[in-house]
Amino acid sequence: MLAQYYLYIDDYQQTQAAEGNRLQRRGPSNLGAIWALDGSWKIPLPLNEQGQPIGPDGKTFVRWLGTFMRNGLLCPLVPVAWPNVEEKFKLDCWSEIEKRYMIDPDIVQPPDQMGWAMHILGVLRRNRRTKLKKNHVKVGVTKEQLLAAVTPSGVMEEQWREMVNYWFTEKTMRVSDKNKDSRGKQKEIATSGAQSFAQICDDMAKANGVPVERADIYLKVYRRRDGTGVTPRAQENINRIEELLGQPDMRLRGEPGGGVLWSKDDVYARVLGPERPGRVRGVGLGITPSGRSATNASQFTSTPLLPSRTTQRISELENHSSRVTEQLAQVQEQLAQTEARHQEQLAQTEARHQEQLSSIEARHQEQLSSIDARNQQQMAEMTARLNTLFAQISQGWQCLTGTLHGKETVHPLNYDARLLHDVSSNILKDYITLRFLKARKFDIEKAKQMWAVEELVLAGMYCWQELWCWQECIVGRNVLLAGIGIVGRNVLF
């Protein structure tokens, strides 16, 4: 329906121009070829990273959106504020845009595409109202004259009347007069014409291969073809901008083709002053002061009204960095907890080892004490036995010496052999003595001298020896001399 309407308008305007006797302008094009698209194929829309249309197709897209303003049924020019327009009109406009153009989802995300398009339509709608007022509201022309005149082309009569009534209210006229005074004080007039700053920036970036900031745009659009400024004031600004751009670290850094770079303290702001609320000068459509901007600190962060691929990537990296930082903090916390547990386990293990060592040492000391006690007891018992043995030996010796010197009567030789066992210690003493005498071949005289034996006793012993089959009695004790051997009567062997 809309496509047929705009095709009819184009044909009608061309026919009227051909039938006239004088040369007529063709008038604004309604871009019927775009309206004729049925949605089976969409035109790819080129955008810079700030979401601004660029290139020939981008320029055609903006012109095509401008045709919406000439159809009051699609995009009405009233009420004054675009946010106050009914939502159904905005949905209809978006339906027509979505059917014919393919918007890069990496630059403008799908949930934000309608808002992005409505923002552009709002700017174009305001420009359309401004142009209508400029062309028809002249000095000396009254409201009645405008209402009685023919309604401008592309404007519905009811909407035109409402706009005229609004323009001639006391409040609107007062604001308009104030704006005219401000506009009259403007010293510089740009030479860019209908070409947008985004288009100029894109052309400069492609030609030079370097990022473009709004100071570069100023140097481009406020110069004549001979290189001089459009006004003396513009020439002063150009000289100051060129001087600052020539200083180190004054240029903004970014990506070629990413849109017009800007920041609140860039060269443009230092020369032309700070920004006013609500808009950013020298950057083109869609940029607001509330949006993020580039900085002159070596990192490009210019972003459009909606996210671009660069800012999305930066956001993704920031999110990834945050996640990595969080994970690192968790790992560090886990390491600290593990270290604390390890230290606690080491302390517990060391305490157990110390306890075990103390227990082992205590048992060792106890065992040593027990062994020492047993050894002492054994030594005491052995000492007692030795003392007993020595006492018995001493007693036997005393008995022997007492018998020899006291001339006691010798025991009879018919003692039972058990006497040898009963007086084993004394027998051992006598046996050792006899072996000693034999080993040294002591004769009887020496034996008599050693033992102090009287001749009678010794003779009696010999007699006993002869009578009792080689049994001799020394100190009254029977001693078996078998195996010792006696040679003769005087020598013991």
C-alpha positions as CSV (number, residue, x, y, z in Angstrom):
1,M,0.0,0.0,0.0
2,L,2.7,2.5,1.0
3,A,5.0,1.3,-1.8
4,Q,2.2,2.0,-4.4
5,Y,1.6,5.4,-2.8
6,Y,5.2,6.5,-3.1
7,L,5.5,5.1,-6.6
8,Y,2.4,7.1,-7.6
9,I,3.8,10.3,-6.1
10,D,7.1,9.9,-8.0
11,D,5.3,9.3,-11.3
12,Y,3.0,12.2,-10.7
13,Q,5.8,14.6,-10.0
14,Q,7.8,13.5,-13.0
15,T,4.7,13.8,-15.3
16,Q,3.9,17.3,-14.0
17,A,7.5,18.4,-14.7
18,A,7.4,16.9,-18.2
19,E,4.1,18.5,-19.2
20,G,5.0,22.0,-18.0
21,N,6.2,24.7,-20.4
22,R,8.9,25.8,-18.0
23,L,11.7,23.8,-16.3
24,Q,10.6,22.5,-13.0
25,R,12.5,20.8,-10.2
26,R,11.8,17.2,-9.8
27,G,11.3,17.6,-6.0
28,P,12.3,15.3,-3.3
29,S,12.5,11.6,-4.2
30,N,10.4,9.1,-2.3
31,L,12.8,6.3,-3.1
32,G,10.1,4.1,-4.5
33,A,12.6,1.3,-5.3
34,I,13.1,0.8,-1.6
35,W,9.5,1.0,-0.8
36,A,8.8,-1.6,-3.5
37,L,10.9,-4.3,-1.6
38,D,8.6,-7.0,-0.2
39,G,10.9,-8.4,2.4
40,S,12.2,-11.4,0.5
41,W,15.5,-9.7,0.3
42,K,17.0,-7.1,2.7
43,I,19.6,-4.4,2.1
44,P,22.7,-4.8,4.3
45,L,23.1,-1.5,6.2
46,P,26.7,-0.4,6.7
47,L,27.4,1.2,10.1
48,N,30.5,2.4,11.8
49,E,31.3,1.2,15.3
50,Q,29.2,4.1,16.8
51,G,26.1,2.8,15.0
52,Q,26.0,5.6,12.5
53,P,25.0,4.8,8.8
54,I,27.9,5.3,6.5
55,G,28.7,4.8,2.8
56,P,26.2,5.3,-0.1
57,D,23.8,2.7,1.3
58,G,23.9,4.4,4.7
59,K,23.2,7.8,3.1
60,T,20.3,6.3,1.1
61,F,18.9,4.7,4.3
62,V,18.8,8.1,6.0
63,R,17.1,9.7,3.0
64,W,14.6,6.9,2.9
65,L,13.8,7.4,6.6
66,G,13.2,11.0,5.7
67,T,10.3,10.0,3.4
68,F,8.5,8.8,6.6
69,M,8.0,12.4,7.6
70,R,6.0,13.1,4.4
71,N,3.4,10.5,5.3
72,G,1.4,11.7,8.2
73,L,-0.3,8.3,8.5
74,L,2.9,6.5,9.1
75,C,4.9,9.1,11.1
76,P,2.8,12.0,12.2
77,L,4.5,15.4,12.8
78,V,2.3,16.0,15.9
79,P,2.5,16.1,18.9
80,V,5.6,18.2,19.2
81,A,7.7,15.8,21.3
82,W,8.6,12.4,19.6
83,P,8.3,10.5,22.9
84,N,4.7,11.6,23.1
85,V,3.8,10.0,19.7
86,E,1.6,6.9,20.1
87,E,3.4,3.7,20.1
88,K,1.5,2.2,17.3
89,F,3.1,4.7,14.8
90,K,6.5,3.7,16.0
91,L,5.8,0.0,15.6
92,D,4.5,0.6,12.1
93,C,7.7,2.5,11.2
94,W,9.9,-0.2,12.7
95,S,8.0,-2.8,10.7
96,E,8.8,-1.1,7.5
97,I,12.5,-0.7,8.4
98,E,12.9,-4.2,9.5
99,K,11.3,-5.6,6.4
100,R,13.8,-3.8,4.1
101,Y,17.1,-3.4,5.9
102,M,19.4,-5.9,7.6
103,I,21.1,-4.2,10.6
104,D,24.4,-5.7,11.8
105,P,23.6,-7.5,15.1
106,D,27.3,-7.2,16.2
107,I,27.0,-3.4,16.2
108,V,23.4,-2.9,17.2
109,Q,22.1,-5.8,19.2
110,P,18.6,-7.1,18.1
111,P,16.8,-6.1,21.3
112,D,18.1,-2.5,20.8
113,Q,17.6,-2.1,17.1
114,M,14.1,-0.6,17.3
115,G,15.2,2.0,19.8
116,W,18.2,2.8,17.7
117,A,16.0,3.3,14.6
118,M,13.4,5.4,16.6
119,H,16.2,7.7,17.8
120,I,17.2,8.5,14.2
121,L,13.5,9.0,13.2
122,G,13.1,11.4,16.1
123,V,16.0,13.5,14.9
124,L,14.7,13.5,11.3
125,R,11.2,14.4,12.5
126,R,12.5,17.4,14.4
127,N,14.5,18.5,11.4
128,R,11.4,18.2,9.2
129,R,9.3,20.4,11.6
130,T,12.2,22.9,11.8
131,K,12.5,23.1,8.0
132,L,8.7,23.6,7.6
133,K,8.7,26.4,10.0
134,K,11.7,28.0,8.4
135,N,10.2,27.9,4.9
136,H,6.7,29.1,5.9
137,V,6.8,31.2,9.0
138,K,8.2,34.5,7.8
139,V,8.5,37.9,9.4
140,G,5.1,39.7,9.0
141,V,3.2,36.5,8.2
142,T,0.3,35.9,10.6
143,K,-1.2,32.7,11.8
144,E,-4.4,33.3,9.9
145,Q,-2.5,33.8,6.7
146,L,-0.7,30.4,7.1
147,L,-3.9,28.6,7.9
148,A,-5.6,30.1,4.9
149,A,-2.7,29.3,2.6
150,V,-2.3,25.9,0.8
151,T,-1.0,23.2,3.1
152,P,2.7,22.3,2.2
153,S,3.3,19.1,0.2
154,G,3.7,15.9,2.2
155,V,1.9,17.3,5.3
156,M,-1.6,16.4,6.4
157,E,-3.9,19.4,6.9
158,E,-4.9,18.6,10.4
159,Q,-1.3,18.2,11.5
160,W,-0.3,21.4,9.7
161,R,-2.9,23.4,11.6
162,E,-1.8,22.0,14.9
163,M,1.8,22.9,14.2
164,V,0.9,26.4,13.1
165,N,-1.2,26.9,16.3
166,Y,1.8,25.7,18.3
167,W,4.3,28.0,16.6
168,F,2.2,31.1,17.3
169,T,1.7,30.5,21.0
170,E,3.2,33.1,23.3
171,K,5.6,30.7,25.0
172,T,6.8,29.2,21.7
173,M,7.4,32.6,20.1
174,R,9.4,33.7,23.1
175,V,11.6,30.7,22.9
176,S,11.9,31.0,19.2
177,D,13.1,34.6,19.4
178,K,15.7,33.7,22.0
179,N,17.0,30.9,19.7
180,K,17.2,33.2,16.8
181,D,19.4,35.6,18.7
182,S,21.7,32.7,19.7
183,R,21.8,31.5,16.1
184,G,22.6,35.0,14.9
185,K,25.7,35.0,17.1
186,Q,27.1,31.9,15.5
187,K,30.3,32.9,13.7
188,E,31.1,29.7,11.8
189,I,29.0,28.0,9.0
190,A,30.0,24.5,8.0
191,T,30.6,23.7,4.3
192,S,29.6,20.0,4.6
193,G,26.1,20.5,3.2
194,A,23.8,17.5,3.5
195,Q,26.7,15.1,4.1
196,S,26.7,13.9,7.7
197,F,29.8,14.1,9.9
198,A,29.7,10.3,10.1
199,Q,30.0,10.1,6.3
200,I,32.8,12.7,6.3
201,C,34.7,10.8,9.0
202,D,34.3,7.5,7.1
203,D,35.7,9.1,3.9
204,M,38.6,10.6,5.8
205,A,39.4,7.3,7.6
206,K,39.4,5.4,4.3
207,A,41.5,8.0,2.6
208,N,44.1,8.4,5.3
209,G,44.0,5.1,7.2
210,V,44.1,6.8,10.6
211,P,41.4,7.5,13.3
212,V,39.5,10.7,12.9
213,E,38.5,12.9,15.9
214,R,36.1,15.8,15.8
215,A,39.0,18.3,15.6
216,D,39.9,16.8,12.3
217,I,36.2,17.1,11.2
218,Y,36.3,20.8,12.2
219,L,39.4,21.4,10.0
220,K,37.6,19.7,7.1
221,V,34.2,21.4,7.2
222,Y,35.1,24.9,8.3
223,R,37.6,25.6,5.5
224,R,37.0,26.8,2.0
225,R,38.5,25.1,-1.0
226,D,41.6,27.4,-0.8
227,G,42.3,26.2,2.7
228,T,41.3,29.4,4.6
229,G,38.6,29.4,7.3
230,V,35.1,30.3,6.4
231,T,35.3,33.2,8.8
232,P,38.1,35.0,10.7
233,R,36.9,33.4,13.9
234,A,37.0,29.9,12.2
235,Q,40.5,30.7,11.0
236,E,41.6,31.4,14.6
237,N,40.1,28.1,15.7
238,I,41.8,26.3,12.9
239,N,45.2,27.7,13.8
240,R,44.7,26.8,17.5
241,I,43.5,23.3,16.7
242,E,46.5,22.6,14.4
243,E,48.9,23.9,17.1
244,L,47.4,21.6,19.7
245,L,47.3,18.6,17.4
246,G,51.0,19.0,16.7
247,Q,51.9,18.6,20.4
248,P,52.7,15.1,21.7
249,D,50.0,13.0,23.3
250,M,47.2,15.3,22.3
251,R,45.5,13.2,19.7
252,L,42.9,10.6,20.7
253,R,43.8,7.0,19.9
254,G,41.3,4.6,18.4
255,E,40.5,2.5,15.3
256,P,40.1,3.8,11.8
257,G,36.5,3.7,10.7
258,G,35.2,3.5,14.3
259,G,33.4,6.8,14.1
260,V,34.3,10.3,15.2
261,L,36.5,10.1,18.3
262,W,35.8,12.6,21.1
263,S,36.3,13.2,24.8
264,K,35.3,15.9,27.2
265,D,38.9,17.4,27.3
266,D,40.0,16.7,23.7
267,V,41.5,19.4,21.4
268,Y,38.0,20.4,20.1
269,A,36.7,21.0,23.6
270,R,39.8,23.0,24.6
271,V,39.4,25.3,21.6
272,L,35.6,25.6,21.3
273,G,34.7,25.1,25.0
274,P,32.9,22.4,26.9
275,E,29.8,20.5,25.8
276,R,26.3,21.6,26.6
277,P,23.7,19.2,28.1
278,G,21.9,16.9,25.7
279,R,24.2,16.8,22.7
280,V,27.8,16.5,21.5
281,R,29.1,18.9,18.9
282,G,31.0,17.7,15.8
283,V,30.3,14.0,16.0
284,G,27.1,13.5,14.1
285,L,23.9,11.7,14.7
286,G,23.3,9.5,17.8
287,I,26.1,10.6,20.2
288,T,25.1,12.0,23.6
289,P,27.2,13.3,26.5
290,S,25.9,10.5,28.7
291,G,27.4,7.9,26.4
292,R,31.0,6.7,26.9
293,S,33.6,8.6,25.0
294,A,37.2,8.3,23.9
295,T,40.0,9.5,26.2
296,N,43.3,11.0,25.4
297,A,45.0,8.5,27.7
298,S,46.0,5.9,25.1
299,Q,42.8,3.9,25.0
300,F,39.9,4.3,22.6
301,T,36.6,3.9,24.3
302,S,34.2,5.8,22.1
303,T,30.8,4.1,22.0
304,P,27.6,5.0,20.3
305,L,24.1,5.2,21.7
306,L,24.1,1.5,21.4
307,P,27.0,-1.0,21.8
308,S,29.5,-1.5,19.0
309,R,31.6,-4.5,18.2
310,T,34.7,-3.0,19.8
311,T,32.9,-2.0,23.0
312,Q,31.1,-5.4,23.1
313,R,34.5,-7.0,22.9
314,I,35.9,-4.7,25.6
315,S,32.9,-5.6,27.7
316,E,33.4,-9.3,27.1
317,L,37.1,-9.0,28.0
318,E,36.2,-7.0,31.1
319,N,33.7,-9.6,32.2
320,H,36.3,-12.4,31.4
321,S,38.9,-10.5,33.4
322,S,36.4,-10.1,36.3
323,R,35.7,-13.8,36.2
324,V,39.4,-14.7,36.1
325,T,40.1,-12.3,39.0
326,E,37.3,-13.9,41.0
327,Q,38.5,-17.4,40.2
328,L,42.1,-16.4,41.1
329,A,40.8,-15.1,44.4
330,Q,39.0,-18.3,45.0
331,V,42.1,-20.3,44.2
332,Q,44.2,-18.2,46.5
333,E,41.7,-18.6,49.3
334,Q,41.7,-22.4,48.7
335,L,45.5,-22.4,48.7
336,A,45.5,-20.4,52.0
337,Q,43.0,-22.9,53.5
338,T,45.1,-25.8,52.3
339,E,48.2,-24.3,53.7
340,A,46.5,-23.7,57.0
341,R,45.3,-27.3,57.1
342,H,48.8,-28.5,56.1
343,Q,50.4,-26.5,58.9
344,E,47.8,-27.8,61.4
345,Q,48.5,-31.4,60.3
346,L,52.2,-30.8,60.6
347,A,51.8,-29.5,64.1
348,Q,49.6,-32.4,65.0
349,T,52.0,-34.9,63.5
350,E,54.9,-33.2,65.3
351,A,53.0,-33.3,68.5
352,R,52.3,-37.0,68.1
353,H,55.9,-37.7,67.2
354,Q,57.1,-35.8,70.3
355,E,54.6,-37.7,72.4
356,Q,55.8,-41.0,70.9
357,L,59.4,-40.1,71.4
358,S,58.7,-39.1,75.0
359,S,56.9,-42.4,75.6
360,I,59.7,-44.4,74.0
361,E,62.3,-42.5,76.0
362,A,60.3,-43.2,79.2
363,R,60.0,-46.9,78.4
364,H,63.7,-46.9,77.5
365,Q,64.6,-45.3,80.8
366,E,62.2,-47.7,82.6
367,Q,63.9,-50.7,80.9
368,L,67.3,-49.3,81.7
369,S,66.3,-48.9,85.3
370,S,64.8,-52.4,85.4
371,I,68.0,-53.9,83.7
372,D,70.2,-51.9,86.1
373,A,68.1,-53.1,89.0
374,R,68.4,-56.7,87.8
375,N,72.1,-56.3,87.2
376,Q,72.6,-54.9,90.6
377,Q,70.5,-57.7,92.1
378,Q,72.5,-60.3,90.1
379,M,75.7,-58.6,91.2
380,A,74.6,-58.6,94.7
381,E,73.7,-62.3,94.5
382,M,77.0,-63.1,92.8
383,T,78.8,-61.0,95.4
384,A,77.0,-62.9,98.1
385,R,77.8,-66.2,96.5
386,L,81.4,-65.2,96.1
387,N,81.5,-64.0,99.7
388,T,80.0,-67.3,100.8
389,L,82.6,-69.1,98.6
390,F,85.4,-67.0,99.9
391,A,84.2,-67.6,103.5
392,Q,84.1,-71.3,102.9
393,I,87.6,-71.2,101.4
394,S,88.8,-69.1,104.3
395,Q,87.2,-71.4,106.7
396,G,88.7,-74.4,105.0
397,W,92.1,-72.7,105.0
398,Q,91.8,-71.8,108.6
399,C,90.7,-75.4,109.4
400,L,93.7,-76.7,107.4
401,T,96.2,-74.4,109.1
402,G,94.7,-75.1,112.4
403,T,94.9,-78.9,111.9
404,L,98.5,-78.7,110.7
405,H,99.7,-76.3,113.4
406,G,97.4,-77.6,116.1
407,K,98.4,-81.2,115.5
408,E,94.9,-82.4,115.4
409,T,94.3,-86.1,115.0
410,V,93.9,-87.2,111.5
411,H,90.6,-88.6,110.6
412,P,90.4,-92.3,110.0
413,L,91.1,-93.5,106.6
414,N,88.0,-95.5,106.3
415,Y,85.8,-92.5,105.6
416,D,83.3,-93.1,103.0
417,A,84.0,-91.6,99.6
418,R,81.1,-89.3,100.0
419,L,83.4,-87.1,102.1
420,L,84.9,-86.0,98.9
421,H,81.6,-84.4,97.9
422,D,80.7,-83.1,101.3
423,V,83.9,-81.0,101.5
424,S,84.1,-80.3,97.7
425,S,85.6,-76.9,98.2
426,N,88.3,-78.2,100.5
427,I,89.0,-81.1,98.2
428,L,89.4,-78.6,95.4
429,K,91.8,-76.7,97.5
430,D,93.9,-79.7,98.3
431,Y,93.7,-81.0,94.7
432,I,95.0,-77.7,93.4
433,T,97.7,-77.7,95.9
434,L,98.9,-81.2,94.9
435,R,98.8,-80.3,91.2
436,F,100.9,-77.3,92.0
437,L,103.4,-79.4,93.8
438,K,103.5,-82.0,91.0
439,A,103.9,-79.3,88.3
440,R,107.0,-77.9,90.0
441,K,108.4,-81.3,91.1
442,F,108.5,-80.3,94.8
443,D,110.1,-82.9,96.9
444,I,109.0,-84.0,100.3
445,E,111.3,-81.6,102.1
446,K,109.9,-78.6,100.3
447,A,106.4,-79.9,100.9
448,K,107.1,-80.3,104.6
449,Q,108.5,-76.7,104.7
450,M,105.5,-75.3,102.8
451,W,102.9,-77.1,104.8
452,A,104.8,-77.1,108.0
453,V,104.0,-80.8,108.5
454,E,105.7,-82.7,111.2
455,E,107.7,-85.7,110.3
456,L,105.3,-87.9,112.3
457,V,102.3,-86.7,110.4
458,L,104.0,-87.0,107.1
459,A,105.3,-90.4,107.9
460,G,101.8,-91.4,109.0
461,M,100.5,-90.2,105.6
462,Y,103.0,-92.4,103.8
463,C,102.0,-95.3,106.0
464,W,98.4,-94.7,105.1
465,Q,99.4,-94.5,101.5
466,E,100.9,-97.9,101.6
467,L,98.1,-99.4,103.7
468,W,95.2,-98.0,101.8
469,C,96.1,-98.3,98.2
470,W,97.5,-95.0,97.3
471,Q,95.1,-92.9,99.3
472,E,96.7,-90.1,101.2
473,C,95.2,-87.9,103.8
474,I,96.2,-84.3,104.0
475,V,95.0,-82.3,107.0
476,G,92.7,-85.1,108.0
477,R,90.9,-85.2,104.6
478,N,90.9,-88.1,102.2
479,V,92.3,-87.1,98.9
480,L,92.2,-89.3,95.8
481,L,95.5,-89.2,94.2
482,A,94.7,-91.5,91.3
483,G,95.8,-90.0,88.0
484,I,98.3,-87.7,89.7
485,G,101.0,-90.3,90.1
486,I,103.7,-90.7,92.7
487,V,107.2,-91.7,91.8
488,G,108.9,-93.1,94.8
489,R,108.1,-91.9,98.3
490,N,109.8,-88.5,98.1
491,V,108.6,-86.8,94.9
492,L,105.1,-86.0,93.7
493,F,104.5,-85.7,90.0
